[in-house]
Amino acid sequence: MKDELKGRLDYYLRLKPRDGRELFSSSWRGTGPMNGQISRQAAVRQILEEMKPSIIIETGTYRGVTTEWFAQFGHPVRTIEVNPRLHAFAKERLKKLDNVHCHLGRSVDTIKNLRPDPGAFFYLDAHWDADVPVAGELEQIFEHWEKPVVMIDDFQVPGQSYGWLDRGPAAELTPAILGPYETMPRWYPSTPAYKESGQNTGWTILAPGYEHIMDAIPELGRNLR
């Protein structure tokens, strides 16, 4: 209850708490949805228009900026946040959006307990803190969900200067963390890092069965390795 109240106060009063200021400050990643990257937004917009997902599932709600952007497309959106204070902030922000449901908990556990609707779009961004649950998220998704499309934020982009998450061995967002799914065809941003707007963070997409859609999107480049 204490964290929930703090989160709601953060939303209404725009406070900058003394503890964990970088985590809660609205300026830390305040460049817009998907780190403010216009080309990435364009790619996702085209994917959603073409695949018409049954549901959008986001891990790592943070302050709900990207969640709010997803909601505009009209699909059901479920967003997952492990931090109670951030969850409360985002829940307050998003409460008027009828197609958004906010979950509090670990992303792997929540994905496991959701009904596996075919054709879901996943946006994996729950790895900001020390925990990097991407391997577990992928296992739950590809073992139980039929025909998903998965975008992973903060991922290494080969041959580009995009930044990526590196928390040490087995916690670095490079192809190795994909494990048994590393052989799947995947797509990266075709826009050079120096031409992209917003934060300089990389990403990748795993979308087996959707090659005809992904290959037709100019903002995506395919990598079969």
C-alpha positions as CSV (number, residue, x, y, z in Angstrom):
1,M,0.0,0.0,0.0
2,K,2.8,2.4,0.8
3,D,4.4,1.9,-2.7
4,E,1.0,2.2,-4.4
5,L,0.3,5.5,-2.6
6,K,3.8,6.8,-3.6
7,G,3.2,5.8,-7.2
8,R,-0.1,7.6,-7.4
9,L,1.5,10.7,-5.8
10,D,4.3,10.5,-8.3
11,Y,1.7,10.7,-11.0
12,Y,-0.4,13.6,-9.6
13,L,2.4,15.7,-8.1
14,R,5.2,14.8,-10.5
15,L,7.5,14.3,-7.5
16,K,11.2,13.4,-7.8
17,P,11.8,11.0,-4.9
18,R,15.1,11.2,-3.1
19,D,15.4,7.4,-3.2
20,G,15.9,6.1,-6.7
21,R,15.6,9.5,-8.5
22,E,16.9,8.1,-11.8
23,L,14.3,5.3,-11.8
24,F,11.3,7.6,-11.2
25,S,12.4,10.8,-12.9
26,S,10.2,11.7,-15.8
27,S,13.3,13.0,-17.7
28,W,15.2,9.8,-17.6
29,R,13.6,8.3,-20.6
30,G,11.2,11.1,-21.4
31,T,11.8,11.2,-25.1
32,G,8.5,9.4,-26.1
33,P,7.2,5.9,-26.8
34,M,9.8,3.3,-27.7
35,N,12.6,5.6,-26.5
36,G,11.5,8.3,-28.9
37,Q,12.7,6.4,-32.0
38,I,10.6,7.5,-35.0
39,S,11.8,4.8,-37.3
40,R,11.1,2.1,-34.7
41,Q,7.6,3.5,-34.2
42,A,7.0,3.4,-37.9
43,A,8.1,-0.2,-38.2
44,V,5.8,-1.3,-35.3
45,R,2.9,0.6,-36.7
46,Q,3.2,-1.2,-40.0
47,I,3.6,-4.6,-38.2
48,L,0.4,-4.0,-36.1
49,E,-1.5,-2.9,-39.2
50,E,-0.6,-5.9,-41.2
51,M,-0.6,-8.7,-38.6
52,K,-3.7,-7.4,-36.6
53,P,-2.6,-9.0,-33.3
54,S,-5.1,-10.6,-31.0
55,I,-3.4,-8.8,-28.1
56,I,-0.3,-6.7,-27.3
57,I,1.8,-7.7,-24.3
58,E,4.4,-5.4,-22.9
59,T,6.9,-6.4,-20.2
60,G,8.4,-3.5,-18.3
61,T,5.6,-0.8,-18.1
62,Y,7.9,1.8,-16.5
63,R,5.8,5.0,-16.6
64,G,3.4,3.8,-19.3
65,V,4.6,6.0,-22.2
66,T,4.9,3.1,-24.7
67,T,1.8,1.4,-23.2
68,E,-0.3,4.5,-24.0
69,W,1.1,4.6,-27.5
70,F,0.1,0.9,-28.0
71,A,-3.4,1.6,-26.8
72,Q,-4.2,3.9,-29.7
73,F,-4.3,1.0,-32.1
74,G,-7.4,-0.4,-30.4
75,H,-6.1,-3.9,-29.6
76,P,-6.2,-5.3,-26.1
77,V,-3.0,-4.3,-24.2
78,R,-1.6,-6.1,-21.2
79,T,1.4,-4.5,-19.6
80,I,3.6,-6.0,-16.8
81,E,5.7,-4.2,-14.2
82,V,7.5,-5.7,-11.3
83,N,8.1,-2.5,-9.4
84,P,5.1,-1.7,-7.3
85,R,5.6,2.1,-7.3
86,L,6.0,2.3,-11.1
87,H,3.0,-0.1,-11.5
88,A,0.9,2.3,-9.4
89,F,2.1,5.3,-11.4
90,A,1.3,3.7,-14.8
91,K,-2.0,2.3,-13.6
92,E,-3.1,5.7,-12.6
93,R,-2.0,7.2,-15.9
94,L,-3.7,4.5,-18.0
95,K,-6.9,4.0,-16.0
96,K,-9.1,5.7,-18.5
97,L,-8.0,3.4,-21.4
98,D,-10.5,0.6,-21.5
99,N,-8.3,-1.7,-23.6
100,V,-5.3,-1.6,-21.2
101,H,-4.8,-3.9,-18.2
102,C,-1.8,-3.4,-15.9
103,H,-0.3,-6.4,-14.2
104,L,2.0,-6.2,-11.1
105,G,4.6,-9.1,-11.0
106,R,7.5,-10.8,-12.7
107,S,7.1,-10.9,-16.4
108,V,7.9,-14.6,-16.8
109,D,5.3,-15.6,-14.2
110,T,2.6,-13.3,-15.6
111,I,3.1,-14.4,-19.2
112,K,2.9,-18.0,-18.0
113,N,-0.5,-17.3,-16.4
114,L,-2.0,-15.5,-19.4
115,R,-4.3,-17.2,-21.9
116,P,-2.1,-17.9,-24.9
117,D,-4.0,-16.2,-27.7
118,P,-2.7,-16.9,-31.2
119,G,-1.1,-14.0,-33.0
120,A,0.1,-11.9,-30.0
121,F,2.6,-9.1,-30.3
122,F,5.2,-9.0,-27.5
123,Y,7.3,-6.0,-26.5
124,L,10.0,-7.2,-24.1
125,D,11.4,-4.3,-22.0
126,A,11.5,-5.7,-18.5
127,H,15.2,-5.8,-18.2
128,W,16.0,-2.3,-16.9
129,D,17.1,-3.4,-13.5
130,A,19.6,-6.2,-12.4
131,D,17.2,-8.9,-13.5
132,V,17.3,-9.8,-17.2
133,P,14.4,-12.2,-17.8
134,V,14.5,-12.3,-21.6
135,A,15.5,-16.0,-21.8
136,G,12.6,-17.0,-19.6
137,E,10.2,-14.7,-21.4
138,L,11.1,-16.2,-24.7
139,E,10.7,-19.8,-23.4
140,Q,7.2,-19.1,-22.2
141,I,6.2,-17.3,-25.4
142,F,7.5,-19.8,-27.9
143,E,6.5,-22.9,-26.0
144,H,2.9,-21.8,-25.3
145,W,1.9,-19.1,-27.8
146,E,1.0,-19.8,-31.4
147,K,2.4,-17.4,-34.1
148,P,3.7,-14.6,-31.8
149,V,5.8,-11.6,-32.9
150,V,8.4,-10.6,-30.4
151,M,10.3,-7.3,-30.2
152,I,13.2,-7.1,-27.8
153,D,14.3,-3.7,-26.7
154,D,17.9,-2.7,-25.9
155,F,19.3,-5.4,-28.2
156,Q,22.6,-5.4,-30.0
157,V,22.4,-4.4,-33.6
158,P,25.3,-5.9,-35.7
159,G,27.3,-3.3,-37.6
160,Q,25.6,-0.3,-36.0
161,S,26.4,2.0,-33.1
162,Y,23.1,1.4,-31.3
163,G,23.6,0.8,-27.6
164,W,22.5,-2.5,-25.9
165,L,22.1,-3.9,-22.4
166,D,25.1,-5.6,-20.9
167,R,24.7,-6.9,-17.4
168,G,27.5,-9.4,-17.7
169,P,27.7,-13.1,-18.5
170,A,24.3,-14.6,-19.5
171,A,22.7,-11.2,-19.0
172,E,23.8,-9.4,-22.2
173,L,21.2,-8.7,-24.9
174,T,23.1,-10.2,-27.8
175,P,22.1,-13.2,-30.0
176,A,23.6,-15.6,-27.4
177,I,20.7,-14.8,-25.0
178,L,18.2,-16.1,-27.5
179,G,19.3,-19.7,-26.8
180,P,17.4,-22.2,-28.8
181,Y,15.6,-19.4,-30.7
182,E,18.9,-17.9,-32.0
183,T,18.4,-19.8,-35.3
184,M,15.0,-18.1,-36.0
185,P,15.0,-15.4,-38.7
186,R,15.1,-12.0,-37.1
187,W,15.0,-8.4,-38.1
188,Y,16.9,-5.3,-37.0
189,P,16.4,-1.6,-37.6
190,S,17.5,-0.7,-41.2
191,T,17.8,3.0,-40.1
192,P,21.5,3.8,-39.2
193,A,21.8,4.7,-35.5
194,Y,23.1,8.2,-36.4
195,K,19.9,8.9,-38.3
196,E,17.4,7.6,-35.7
197,S,15.8,10.0,-33.2
198,G,15.5,9.6,-29.5
199,Q,17.6,7.3,-27.4
200,N,20.4,5.4,-29.1
201,T,19.1,1.9,-28.2
202,G,19.0,-1.1,-30.4
203,W,16.3,-3.7,-30.9
204,T,15.4,-6.9,-32.7
205,I,12.3,-8.8,-33.8
206,L,11.6,-12.5,-33.9
207,A,8.7,-13.3,-36.1
208,P,8.7,-16.9,-37.5
209,G,5.8,-17.2,-40.0
210,Y,5.6,-13.5,-40.7
211,E,8.5,-13.2,-43.1
212,H,6.2,-11.8,-45.9
213,I,5.2,-9.0,-43.6
214,M,8.6,-8.2,-42.1
215,D,10.5,-8.3,-45.4
216,A,8.1,-5.7,-46.9
217,I,8.7,-3.1,-44.1
218,P,11.4,-0.6,-45.2
219,E,12.4,0.2,-41.6
220,L,13.4,-3.5,-41.1
221,G,16.5,-5.4,-42.2
222,R,16.6,-9.2,-42.1
223,N,19.3,-11.3,-40.5
224,L,19.1,-15.1,-40.8
225,R,21.9,-15.9,-38.4
